[in-house]
């Protein structure tokens, strides 16, 4: 099969009827989710709207202005009309700076009287004008990013994705530059480990984090500025990615869009399954955050690789595929074209077993073949890594080979010291050197290979696809919440009203107002 | 008294003392960097230093691989090593012993605590599936094993220990940046003490950077490091429960 980027991968014969059925079922699942998403909003979505309208900073104690504003509205049961409406109300009452707006919100009654029709229309017009101006500025910033990318060009696929995680943004800059000089194409700054459960986005440049660096708008700006410089020096565009996940998916998506990031981890179910975030909350947040990503041309990376770090990679292979179809369906409904939908999976079958490469190749080629336009992200082994760095290195190289052979688009390079400590500078160097060797050595080989008709690779891929279809039949019949409730994905069961963040989900009022949604949803 | 038996690192001949080493120096590659790397090795006490590789890993950073001989020699027998007493029993055998000798199910809670979101360690030990073909605690009929998952607050975990009358609590700590795991691990012990439950619960710490000595230092009863199989933890817990009942596991 010829990929859009010009590479050829071995053909994989699949039953087109089954493929079509999977997509149809996933589309049905996505439509059900969308219907529920469109009835609700969340504190995080409303904060993202206010951020888009210019409230980027924090007040005393580091509490973001948008949290102070939205908390006041939420406490009074007024959020269902949309924070943008109330901002318009404040503006028309002469409150412009954050403190005065918060003060005004704090004085609102629980049931404010309706406005005269003319005033109501004028208020909405005023906020719509502000929103259009802000969207224009966002569009200009994104165009600036795209122009630099077009000017410098990007490296051939797979893009080598490297992780930086010092906890200190200034050290991250150093490490990111070093990784780029050694050949990295994508720099991911891992977040501080507790951030996904914070219901606010920390503010400013940060120098202390645990297992990673706080995702803040200022940290994004600092890293992107450094990578812009480094891109020019190296004559190759360097991508920056972070995490639009946890309780603040939409706000992070906004900050990333504004600061010209290229990619974001963004999964429809990851937070539900692995961070025990409430289902309704995450499903609403993923939709709005993806709308922002679509507007800003940000590639999303989904997190199906995580399913097989908890469940068994052999046995749960079909859950990854089923989830890809669902993530694709939801992404398309948020306006993301396939070229921005970086479905994720990984090389995770227990290396102590036999014939694992048949199944790894079958899986990787299945994903590639099912989603030919998508910038598929391939993760290295992590679950079965141990302290023997020499074995780990060989194990990672095997994943590099499978990635190259099966035409993956973005490859997260494994670290020989995985499971020991955050990557050292030399760990990245050795990983990059070996990946370059594999890509060079296997350059034309993928186009030469034909897998035997009815052979082990084809049979395995067909069986996984068939099992994915069965799972999707169940999910489409019973709904996504019920399937998650039965632990169908990642062996983790969650209920619709459990988990963190449900109190931040609000039913939209009939007169709900979100001028950004209007812009983002415009065809 | 017999003479101490000294051991030295073994390359290809007994007592040659050969070690391999790799590191990065913040210097551009070149003769000065090469000399600096060799000097680092000499200051580490290595002789016969051989620089196998010097490669520019980034601008101003050079990666080295080198070999040398150390004069270090150790009397292993004389070292004081706190060890987790190992009981090797098969799955069925351990269940049978525990059923007979303990006479009830042993309640085990597991969690990855504090800000740590990396459930891979606790999952490997607790989950039905287990790890490397070795069943997890949930699979043992004799255990009532509950995996509370990641980012469990220490106070909540201590309360859960009391409410569920846990015999043992397993704590996994994976993130160790800036020693966050030490403070966090100690906090659970403090919380258990605050509830007056420390003596009733067997506290076990695990993680890639954990060892038995560190666990004892932090107030735990045992520590398990990288590569630990669920059956080792299972066997140790059954042994400890029996010991506290005044019995022993043979």
Interface residues (C-beta under 8 A of the other chain):
Chain A: X167 X177 X178 X179 X181 X182 X192 X193 X194 X196 X197 X208 X209 X210 X211 X274 X275 X276 X309 X310 X311 X312 X350 X352 X382 X383 X384 X386 X387 X419 X420 X421 X422 X424 X425 X426 X429 X430 X433 X491
Chain B: X22 X23 X24 X55 X57 X58 X59 X61 X63 X115 X116 X117 X118 X119 X120 X123 X127 X129 X132 X133 X149 X150 X151 X175 X176 X177 X178 X180 X208 X209 X226 X227
